[in-house]
Amino acid sequence: MNVEYINPFTQATFDVLNMLGAFSPKIGKLSVKNEPVPSYGVSVIVGVIGNIKGQIVYSFTEDTARGIASAMMMGMPVEAFDEMAKSAVSELANMISGNASTGIAAKGLEVDISPPTLITGNNVRITSNVKQTVVVPIETTAGVIEVNIAVE
């Protein structure tokens, strides 16, 4: 997998989380998976089409998702992972993916993203047509966001 496709997603994650404030993002240890991506309770999938193809899966626990939703809603407590919280984490994935695709397009590649698809549940595994997935764990004050990048 081309590192030029990974860096825009990592950078966009930092940029968006810093813009929203209250997250203090730090990158964890990158890894590569050749198997389906596990969900940790909440996953948001964004498809990538154009000169590069694949998907990005943002995966986190429900507690992390509620913390993200709370911060995105100006600190309003989020007790349940309800429709508003689901909308907030889907929008976060959309913002990150949109910023990353803008960065990729600036390099002269045509790229577009699909609307986010949110999946909830434990023991869910998400497969991709791309052989390898680069896993970028982002540690935040709300918890870990795992950014799974499967593009080629």
C-alpha positions in Angstrom: 0.0 0.0 0.0 1.3 3.4 -0.9 2.2 5.6 2.1 0.9 8.6 0.1 -2.6 7.2 0.6 -2.1 6.6 4.4 -0.6 9.9 5.5 -3.6 12.1 4.3 -6.0 10.0 6.5 -3.7 10.2 9.5 -3.1 13.9 9.0 -6.8 14.6 8.5 -7.7 12.7 11.7 -5.3 14.9 13.7 -6.5 18.1 12.0 -10.2 17.4 12.5 -9.8 16.2 16.1 -7.6 19.3 16.9 -10.2 21.5 15.2 -12.9 20.1 17.4 -10.7 20.5 20.5 -10.8 18.5 23.7 -9.3 15.3 22.2 -5.4 15.7 22.4 -4.8 13.1 19.7 -1.7 10.9 19.8 -0.7 8.3 17.2 -0.2 4.8 18.5 1.8 2.0 16.9 0.8 1.3 13.3 0.2 -2.3 12.1 -0.9 -4.2 9.0 -3.7 -6.7 8.9 -4.4 -9.3 6.3 -7.7 -10.3 7.8 -11.1 -8.7 8.4 -11.2 -5.6 10.6 -12.8 -6.2 14.0 -15.4 -3.8 15.4 -15.1 -2.7 19.0 -18.8 -2.0 19.2 -19.1 0.9 16.8 -17.6 1.2 13.3 -18.2 3.8 10.6 -17.3 2.7 7.1 -16.5 5.3 4.3 -15.9 4.0 0.8 -13.2 5.5 -1.4 -13.5 5.6 -5.2 -11.6 7.2 -8.1 -7.9 6.8 -8.8 -7.6 5.0 -5.5 -10.3 2.5 -4.3 -11.1 0.9 -1.0 -12.6 1.8 2.3 -11.7 3.4 5.6 -13.2 1.9 8.8 -13.2 4.0 11.9 -13.7 1.7 14.9 -14.1 2.5 18.6 -15.9 1.3 21.7 -19.4 2.7 22.5 -17.9 4.6 25.5 -15.4 6.3 23.1 -18.2 7.0 20.6 -20.2 8.6 23.4 -17.2 10.7 24.5 -16.6 11.8 20.9 -20.3 12.7 20.5 -20.3 14.6 23.8 -17.3 16.7 22.7 -18.8 17.4 19.3 -21.9 18.6 21.0 -20.0 21.1 23.1 -19.7 18.9 26.2 -23.3 17.9 26.5 -23.4 14.6 28.4 -24.2 11.6 26.2 -25.6 8.9 28.4 -26.8 6.6 25.6 -25.6 5.8 22.1 -28.7 7.2 20.6 -29.5 8.7 17.1 -27.8 12.0 17.9 -24.6 10.2 19.1 -24.6 8.0 16.0 -25.0 11.1 13.8 -22.1 12.8 15.5 -19.6 9.9 15.0 -20.8 9.4 11.5 -20.1 13.1 10.8 -16.7 12.8 12.4 -15.8 10.0 10.0 -17.2 12.1 7.1 -15.2 15.1 8.1 -11.9 13.2 8.4 -12.5 11.3 5.1 -13.5 14.5 3.3 -10.4 16.3 4.5 -8.2 13.3 3.5 -9.7 13.1 0.0 -9.0 16.8 -0.4 -5.4 16.2 0.5 -5.2 13.3 -1.9 -6.8 15.4 -4.7 -4.2 18.1 -4.1 -1.6 15.5 -5.3 -3.4 15.3 -8.7 -5.5 12.2 -8.0 -9.3 12.0 -8.5 -10.9 10.6 -5.4 -14.4 10.7 -3.9 -16.0 9.2 -0.8 -19.3 7.5 0.0 -21.6 8.6 2.7 -20.7 7.0 6.0 -22.3 3.7 7.1 -22.5 3.1 10.8 -22.4 -0.5 12.2 -22.9 -1.4 15.8 -22.4 -4.6 17.6 -19.7 -6.7 19.2 -18.0 -9.6 17.4 -18.5 -7.9 14.0 -15.8 -8.3 11.4 -15.6 -6.0 8.4 -14.0 -7.4 5.2 -12.5 -5.5 2.3 -11.5 -6.3 -1.3 -8.1 -4.8 -0.6 -5.5 -7.3 0.6 -4.0 -5.3 3.4 -5.3 -2.9 5.9 -3.1 -0.4 7.6 -4.3 0.1 11.2 -3.6 3.5 12.8 -4.7 3.7 16.4 -5.3 7.3 17.5 -5.3 7.8 21.3 -7.6 10.6 22.4 -9.0 11.8 25.7 -12.3 10.1 24.8 -10.6 6.8 24.1 -8.9 5.1 21.1 -10.1 5.6 17.6 -8.8 2.9 15.3 -8.5 4.1 11.7 -8.3 1.1 9.4 -7.1 2.2 5.9 -7.7 -0.3 3.1 -7.1 1.5 -0.2 -5.1 0.8 -3.4 
